[in-house]
Amino acid sequence: ALYSSALAVAMPSYSEGFGLPAIEAMACAAPMLSSDRGSLPEVVGDAGIYFDPFDASAIADAIIAMVENPELRARLSVNALARARM
């Protein structure tokens, strides 16, 4: 229920093993705000906005981009469903 109603899901991980929470979120059409570290770029693919998890302003910029751009959010949501199926 939380993933399905989320504007986006943020994963500011410094290191991520496989990224199962990202797949779970994407299966619920949640666009991702994702760290550019570990396995997340490979798992999230074109379903998210990436940021350096050590850079607070980069994280803030990603959140603002997601909130202020409904077209981007909608496209990432569609991509998330397709990516989760992969």
N, C-alpha and C positions, 0 to 999 in steps of 0.2 A: 504494500500500500504506500509506503514512504517513497520508494523509487518511482512508482507509477505517477505520483502526484508532484514529484520534485521538478523544479525549474531546471535543475541540473544536479549532477553529483560531482563533488570535488574529491580528488584523491591526491593530496599533496605529499605523497610518499617520497622518502629519500631513496628507498630501495624496495622493490616489490618482487616477490617470488614469481607467482604466476599471474595474478591479477583477477582472480575469481570474482571479487566484489564488483569490479568494472564490468565483467560479463553479465553478472546478475542485474546490474543497473541498466545496461544497454538492452537486455532482454525485455525490460519494462519501458523501453523507448526514452530513457533518460539520457540526454546529452551529457558528455563528460567534460569536466575541467580536470586536466590530468598533468601530473608531473611528467617531465621529459626524461625520467630516469627509470632504470630497471626494465622490466618487461612491459610496462604500461604503453609505450608508443607502439609496440608490436601488437598488443592486445586491442587497444582502443582504435588504432588506425585512423580513418577519416571521420570518426564519430565524436571528436573532441577538440578542444583548444588546449594547447600545451604551454607549460610554464616551468621555469626553474624553481624547484621547491625551496631553494635557499634565498629567493628574491621576493620579499613581501610585496613590492610594487608590481612585479610581474603577475603574482597571484591576484592582486587587486584589479589589475588591468584585464585579466581573463574573466573575472567575475563581472566586471562592468560591461565588457563586450557581450557576454551571454545575456545579461539583464536588458541591455539597451537595444539588442538586435533580434527581434522576433523571427525574422527570415532565417538568420543564421541558426537560431535555436531549432526551428522547424526542420531545416536541412540536416542538422546534426542528429536530431531525433530519428528521422528516417534512416540515416546512415547507421545509427546505433542498433536499430532492429536488424538491419541486414548484416551488420558486423557480428552481432551476437549469434546469429544463425550459422555463421562461418565457424 
